[in-house]
Amino acid sequence: MDTQIIDNKPLLSSSASTALSTGFNLRNTKWADLNAVAQLIYDVREADGDITVAVTPEELKVDWQSPGFNVETDTWVVETKDGSIVGYEEFYNAHAHASLQIDGFVHPEFKGHGIGITLLRVIEERAHKEIALAEPDLRVSLRSSFDNHDEVGRSIHETQGYHLVRYFWRMEINLQEPPPAPVWPQGLELRPFSMDQDARAVWEATEEAFRDHWGSHFTPFEDWKHRKFSRMDFDPGLWMIAWDGGQIAGFSQNRYRMGIGWIGTLGVRRPWRKHGLGLALLLRSFGEFYQRGMKTIGLGVDASNPTGATRLYQKAGMHVASEFVTYEKELRPGREPEGEE
């Protein structure tokens, strides 16, 4: 890769921007771009028809502050002559420097100028640097997810060597009346969540419950803690933790997201599955949001979830509100990283 270094900062190779139309500039993101990038993401999600998966500037700031993530080396923007940001792409190491993920956005009014393909090329250059940090026998892959309505995005990914590997759904319920009261399996009880006392136990239970899910991998406690508790609107009263004596049986970690209630992470540990706990946690979460005046509640789920979560959500009255696709490109063959399903 042809990369120049000035003041110890890598410049972009010329090969990445050859598809970009005249009048547009590709550069690394700066912290000063935070609000403009958040607005771009909102504009793209609005055009796709689902603003609930956009982010506020405050949420994006939390993401940019994630451990191991450097906004000035792991993200890029494309701007117009007047400095308006019309494209954005980010790269992050999801696991072991081998499971790599990207996320990109092109403003709907600026498609057809080579922005999307340019961002994909520069992000792949960044990903290839990460390969040197992975164990030599690991398979290295790059995954990208976006709204299934984005036919241009699908075409661009396919021309760059990506292939479709998974569908994901955002499901939703619009409550017109209080949800049914949950029926708890015998011996289980809800206890108020204490971040100081319960955080590590909930993290451990989350790691175990999602071990058999596609794309799952080990998440360090500090990374999980940052993602869950760094938000200004974190509310422990929205977390439903079911205990069986001194053990966590299941959980529903909830919050508000872009104007609706959000079931962030709902899981049941293996020994307590098939007894109705998942439905009870879901209904209890619905009830809490309803009591607070929030009647629209959503969540995200793998459309091929192996535990039957999609059937559970449909049973509770949820419907598919939007669909997303995940594309993957293999950068190096090898064994799957440990902890990656």
Protein Blocks (a to p, Z undefined) as FASTA:
>chain_A
ZZddeehiacddfklmmmpcghiacddddfklmmmmmmmmmmmmmmnopaklgccfklmm
mmmmpghiafklmcccdddfkopafbdcddddfbghlaccddddddfklghnlmmmmmmm
mmmmmmmmmmmmpcfkbccdddddddfklmmlmmmmmmnopacfbdcdddddddfbdcdd
ddddehiacddddfklmmmmmmmmmmmmmmmgghiacddfklmmmmmmmpfklcfklpcc
ddehjacfbdcddddeehiacdfbgcddfklgonommmmmmmmmmmmmmmnopabdcddd
dfklcnlmmmmmmmnopacfbdcddddddfbgcdddehiZZ
